[in-house]
Amino acid sequence: MESLLDKCDTLILNGEMIFAFYKAQDLSVGSFPVDDEDVNLAKSILDKAKSKRVKILLPSQVVVVDRFTYYGKNKVVAASAIPDGWTGVDIGPESVDLIKNALDSAKTVMWEGAETYEFGKFSRASETISKKVFELGDKGVKTFIGVETETGSSEIEYTRTVGAE
């Protein structure tokens, strides 16, 4: 991720890593497990991004659950107000719109998306943003798409290099 700071003007973050970035900014992450090494890396990236004038775009809302089961309670909260005892599992609709709007001006998109979740109802945001990335590729934006496979390994399964070289 650090090497991308030399190649972009905006870095859009999503998925599990956002919680390390929230914690690096002294925000509550509820009961989401984040280790100190990830928080230190997030702090370093935030500092480097600031010095290079790269905008870090983090989701403004998250979907949280009181317990990680299909029948657990869930709600959308501000990223700055994740309640103690709740776990983030997806991003909220405001965040989806924020990311989609930011992607509209992109010339190149590297997306690691369509992650596998234990419960499909918590994959809507990734599915929506993945569709947006594919639409951008159809419009000539250079896109590189990595997906999580059934084995759980992350790899580039499909690469679209349509658009300007």
Secondary structure, 3 states (H helix, E strand, C coil): CHHHHHCCCEEECCCCHHHHHHHHCCCCCCCCCCCHHHHHHHHHHHHHHHHCCCEEECCCEEEEECCCCCCCCEEEEEHHHCCCCCEEEEECHHHHHHHHHHHCCCCEEEEEECCCCCCHHHCHHHHHHHHHHHHHHHCCCEEEEEEECCCCCEEEEEEECCCCC
